[in-house]
Amino acid sequence: MSAVTVAVPQAPRTISRTREVTTTDPALVRRAVKAAALGNAMEWFDFGVYSYIAVTLGKVFFPSGNPTAQLLSTFGAFAAAFLVRPLGGMVFGPLGDRIGRQKVLALTMIMMAAGTFAIGLIPSYGAIGVGAPLLLLLARLVQGFSTGGEYAGASTFIAEYAPDKRRGFLGSWLEFGTLAGYIGGAGLVTLMTALLSSADLVSWGWRIPFLIAGPMGIVGLYLRMRLEETPAFRAEVEKSEAGRPKVPLREMVVGQWRTLLLCMGLVLVFNVSDYMLLSYMPSYLTSELKYDETHGLLVVLGVMALMMIVQPFAGALTDRIGRRPVIAAGCAGFLFLSVPAVLLIRQGSLLAVGLGMGALGLLLVCFTASMPAALPALFPTRVRYGSLSIGFNVSVSLFGGTTPLVVTALIGATGNMMMPAYYLMAAAVVGGVAVWYMVESAGRPLPGSAPAVESGAAAAGETGS
């Protein structure tokens, strides 16, 4: 059996005591992290492609003489998917706390791949008229609903497998997978933009990345179906008389309302900065600053590659100094450096754009490296998947996924090209307040779970406390 619960003696006392410690095979931990990260990469490849090819999609599905109106319509369909994410979270989250994390993660993979593949098959506006954008919206809603159970489930899965003292490092690979998916999407769109004419890209080329989602989904499903359930969930099942935990939705929300608010504040700053940099900035460079489309995508690609290199080291740092200092540093950085970074980007030269985007990317790593471990540690095992899914997706829906649409509309209404910086600063203030009330979780057991160590550490007498 690869994951077992054993009794490890504590230091000698007047009264001899033992307590349960979960020990997990390191090979099983690596397999769990790999499957969750690769699955996340495939899902965010799908979402990333939509962002990078937004200008072309506007021409295909929303023909108009106004490029800003096209972009707004395209990002409107992008944001619509985030409106149903809380519904997906309320379905998949409680389901994950009832039937298991692994089964729900396999289901979300199937739905996400199907929704993305369907986009590649939709006829253009010129072929079927208003039916085209309606079908696009339907496919985006399927994507959004399935994604409602993805991030919370994947982060919970890794957190519940990881040893307490390595949870930050192992959790950071989840966002490593996200960045890999974005790079895959950006690289493919950049290659198509360079090789295809504008007419070919609008006519048929835009379909290619969406159609790739079919075989990618099959691979992701295979990886997730091979996983075992987490030790924490199995222990929860053993404690339940019915064999499966039954947690009312009310307990996940009302019973956790203070922690849910804290979670939403952390997710707000995390996702506003994430979607600003990785989803909105490529279109900002092209549509608002009239930057060359291929060069703009290459800059973003380079920034994401830099983030991938730093990501595991930053994750390990959170295990050493804690999640709170790293998240606080990111909030302070966005508060004081957003304006200088956007001013650099507006200079337009390759060096200035690269420096500005690189600074924002390194600040974003403060969140991508710490949140996969910090967010699951907010909630006890019994409600972890459900409460985290609800809090995460409500915040993403209201603030994260709407970032491209809101910032584009603000620029259109005010003419102020510094709106991205001001929006980031406002998010940083909210995130700073959340960090103030956050309890440090680095090196400590997850709430409701026994201390977790790898098998070698257990043999050495480490309890993770």
MOKAHU-V365550 format. One line per field, one symbol per residue. ss: DSSP state (H for helix, E for strand, - for the rest). burial: # if it has 9 or more other C-alpha atoms within 8 Angstrom, else .. A space follows every 50 residues. Layout:
# MOKAHU-V365550
ss = ???
burial = ???
This chain:
# MOKAHU-V365550
ss = --EEEEEEE--------EEEEEEE-HHHHHHHHHHHHHHHHHHHHHHHHH HH-HHHHHHHH-----HHHHHHHHHHHHHHHHH-HHHHHHHHHHHHHHH- HHHHHHHHHHHHHHHHHHH-----HHHH-HHHHHHHHHHHHHHHHHH--H HHHHHHHHHHH--HHHHHHHHHHHHHHHHHHHHHHHHHHHHHHHH--HHH HHHHH-HHHHH-HHHHHHHHHHHHH-----HHHHHHHHH---------HH HHHHHHHHHHHHHHHHHHHHHHHHHHHHHHHHHHHHHH----HHHHHHHH HHHHHHHHHHHHHHHHHHHHH-HHHHHHHHHHHHHHHHHHHHHHHHH--H HHHHHHHHHHHHHHHHHH--HHHH-HHH--HHHHHHHHHHHHHHHHHHHH --HHHHHHHHHHHH----HHHHHHHHHHHHHHHHHHH------------- EEEEHHHHH------
burial = ..##...#...........######..##.################.### #############......############################### ######.#############.#.##..#...##.###.############ ########################################.##..#...# ##..##########.###.##.###.#.######.##..#...##.#.#. ###..#..#############################.#.#.##.##### #.######.##########..###.##########..##.#####..#.. .################################################# #####.#####......##################.....#######.## #####.##....##.
